Amino acid sequence: MRTELDSRLNGTGEMLGYTRGHLFMALAVTACAVGMVWLVLAILIPAPPSKIVIAGSFRGGHYESLVLRYKAILAKSHVDVDVRTTAGAIENLKLLNDRNSGIQIGFMQGGVANSEQAPDLLSLGRIDYQVFWLFYPAGETLNDLVELKGKRIAVGPEGSGTRIVTQKILEVSGVTSENSTLMSLTPRRAVDALKDGSADAIFLNFSPDSAMLDTLLNSPKFRPMSFTDAEALTRIFPFLVRLVMPRGVIDYQNKVPAADVILIATTNVVLVRKETHPAIIDPVSYTHLTLPTILRV
């Protein structure tokens, strides 16, 4: 038996033609291969970040509400969301286009920008409608946008997407800063201005679950204007859509509103930088919000 073993294993530790040197070399090659594969995967498919920054809007804006919803969605995937307060869509676009801003995701509305202005951004699709409400005192009659000429109108803060869209709509109606007073106010300040009489009307968007919108809709002191020419506006501005708030949907017993109210809206989209990790994009892109129950197309 000893002789047979010696014939297979010589004094240098060689067995069946392989030495310890061969074994160490094989282990070293395997370790290097595993290391290279790990390095390539780490470079080409990096681990998803545990924290991202999303651009929202000013306090009380619709995008602020959207960010908070997506923050809850991403928290389920163990991703912490840092909410960046901004002036709205225009600043969101600027921050997303700036690689040094730290912003990975932002919200945009139709009528503000196009793909040429955002070549490094990816749209994850439309998520909901952004309704542009026009409220005025109930003691007055307002049936057409042209009747706003010469009045004091709150149209949203400078640099906001709201202001850009409302100004476009007002201009086609002949209402400009040259013949009317366009007030740069946030929704909260605009509602206060309407209440104290320093504004004749407010032309803004509100989050569907906004307490301010609920107050205006239920108050006998104010009325939402019905955009009877909404169909024409959607032809002039393809980014607009026509919606309807049915009679009695706010308060059926007391029939609030007293008649169908025709509204105009844009669609909101989620924009991300193209290099955003797929693990972040997936839960966002597959989450779409719904049209408020008080409205219908």
WOURBEL-V438912 format. One record per run of one state. SS is the DSSP state (@ for helix, = for strand, . for the rest). FROM is the first residue (numbers start at 1). LEN is the number of residues. If there is no record, write none. Layout:
ss->SS from->FROM len->LEN
ss->SS from->FROM len->LEN
This chain:
ss->. from->1 len->1
ss->@ from->2 len->7
ss->= from->9 len->1
ss->. from->10 len->5
ss->= from->15 len->1
ss->. from->16 len->2
ss->= from->18 len->1
ss->. from->19 len->1
ss->@ from->20 len->25
ss->. from->45 len->6
ss->= from->51 len->5
ss->. from->56 len->6
ss->@ from->62 len->14
ss->. from->76 len->4
ss->= from->80 len->5
ss->. from->85 len->4
ss->@ from->89 len->9
ss->. from->98 len->7
ss->= from->105 len->5
ss->. from->110 len->5
ss->@ from->115 len->3
ss->. from->118 len->3
ss->= from->121 len->17
ss->. from->138 len->7
ss->@ from->145 len->4
ss->. from->149 len->3
ss->= from->152 len->3
ss->. from->155 len->6
ss->@ from->161 len->12
ss->. from->173 len->8
ss->= from->181 len->3
ss->. from->184 len->3
ss->@ from->187 len->10
ss->. from->197 len->4
ss->= from->201 len->5
ss->. from->206 len->5
ss->@ from->211 len->8
ss->. from->219 len->3
ss->= from->222 len->3
ss->. from->225 len->5
ss->@ from->230 len->7
ss->. from->237 len->4
ss->= from->241 len->5
ss->. from->246 len->5
ss->= from->251 len->1
ss->. from->252 len->4
ss->= from->256 len->1
ss->. from->257 len->4
ss->= from->261 len->13
ss->. from->274 len->4
ss->@ from->278 len->8
ss->. from->286 len->10
ss->= from->296 len->1
ss->. from->297 len->1
